[in-house]
Amino acid sequence: MGFVRTKDELDKYFALKVREFPDAKMLGVMFTASDEVTRPMLPAPLEQADMPGGLIFIAEYGATNLGPGYREAALFLRCKYRGQAGAYCLSMPIDSEPNRLYNGRDIYGFPKKEAKIHFESDDKGARGWVERHGIRFVDLEMTKSATLPELPPTGPTYLFKASPRIDLEPGFDGPVYLAEQRTEVLPKSIAIGTARLAFQASDADPWFELKDAAVLMAFYIESHNRMLPGKILTEVEPMGYLPHYFKMTDFYCGEGAP
């Protein structure tokens, strides 16, 4: 232990390639949304999906191979890269300690922010909500009506990795990379049904921009999730990505609180 890690500690850390979530509970919805709303949210070189829309989930994870369990939520948009369908992560609130923020943000590029997250489930359905800065910006309630034997196949999650310039000039200190990462969801049970989805406006967490999204299907899954190592796909044009970077933080430019 200490400021400088030993070779043995480093070897053990880098040997832990797969993040295991053996007791995951996930409440979510698949939705459609207009091309006019979603296309500007996709950084190049990502392209619009054949059916614009995405996925919202609120999850509770039991103990993991990285430590105690925690709660998390996410907003994804369907997209394509070179013909490969996948999803782009716009937002990922988390209620955990800082090491989970590091794991998601610095390693993979997930836009994680600390939040207050509620999650509950029973035989009839599930409910969850996410709150930051006193605003409950998403509230989701699902009623179960049927079950599924398995999940449909899914593509990768597309993410961007970048480091802002230290001299505070517009841009980045190094390359901006497009990356992909896959998570295996090994279901124990899958319930589907109807949902009530509500948004509140928040400058810091603008999920309200998708207020007109139409829910296609609600789901509740109990599963063993395996978060696999990612990979870099390509270097992207940095100034084109710059307006999208600030989803990673609460944007502040000296004109009052976000």
Rosetta blueprint (number, residue, H / E / L):
1 M L
2 G L
3 F L
4 V L
5 R L
6 T L
7 K H
8 D H
9 E H
10 L H
11 D H
12 K H
13 Y H
14 F H
15 A H
16 L L
17 K L
18 V L
19 R E
20 E E
21 F E
22 P E
23 D E
24 A E
25 K E
26 M E
27 L E
28 G E
29 V E
30 M E
31 F E
32 T E
33 A L
34 S L
35 D H
36 E H
37 V H
38 T H
39 R H
40 P H
41 M H
42 L L
43 P L
44 A L
45 P L
46 L L
47 E E
48 Q E
49 A L
50 D L
51 M L
52 P L
53 G E
54 G E
55 L E
56 I E
57 F E
58 I E
59 A E
60 E E
61 Y E
62 G L
63 A L
64 T E
65 N L
66 L L
67 G E
68 P L
69 G L
70 Y E
71 R E
72 E E
73 A E
74 A E
75 L E
76 F E
77 L E
78 R E
79 C E
80 K E
81 Y E
82 R L
83 G L
84 Q E
85 A E
86 G E
87 A E
88 Y E
89 C E
90 L E
91 S E
92 M E
93 P E
94 I E
95 D L
96 S L
97 E L
98 P H
99 N H
100 R H
101 L H
102 Y H
103 N H
104 G H
105 R H
106 D H
107 I H
108 Y H
109 G L
110 F L
111 P L
112 K E
113 K E
114 E E
115 A L
116 K E
117 I E
118 H E
119 F E
120 E E
121 S E
122 D L
123 D L
124 K L
125 G E
126 A E
127 R E
128 G E
129 W E
130 V E
131 E E
132 R E
133 H L
134 G L
135 I E
136 R E
137 F E
138 V E
139 D E
140 L E
141 E E
142 M E
143 T E
144 K E
145 S E
146 A E
147 T E
148 L L
149 P L
150 E L
151 L L
152 P L
153 P L
154 T L
155 G L
156 P L
157 T E
158 Y E
159 L E
160 F E
161 K E
162 A L
163 S L
164 P E
165 R L
166 I L
167 D L
168 L L
169 E L
170 P L
171 G L
172 F E
173 D L
174 G L
175 P L
176 V E
177 Y E
178 L E
179 A E
180 E E
181 Q E
182 R L
183 T E
184 E E
185 V E
186 L E
187 P E
188 K E
189 S E
190 I E
191 A E
192 I E
193 G E
194 T E
195 A E
196 R E
197 L E
198 A E
199 F E
200 Q L
201 A L
202 S L
203 D L
204 A L
205 D L
206 P L
207 W H
208 F H
209 E H
210 L H
211 K L
212 D L
213 A L
214 A E
215 V E
216 L E
217 M E
218 A E
219 F E
220 Y E
221 I E
222 E E
223 S E
224 H E
225 N E
226 R E
227 M E
228 L L
229 P L
230 G L
231 K E
232 I E
233 L E
234 T E
235 E E
236 V E
237 E L
238 P H
239 M H
240 G H
241 Y H
242 L H
243 P H
244 H H
245 Y H
246 F H
247 K H
248 M H
249 T L
250 D L
251 F L
252 Y L
253 C L
254 G L
255 E L
256 G L
257 A L
258 P L
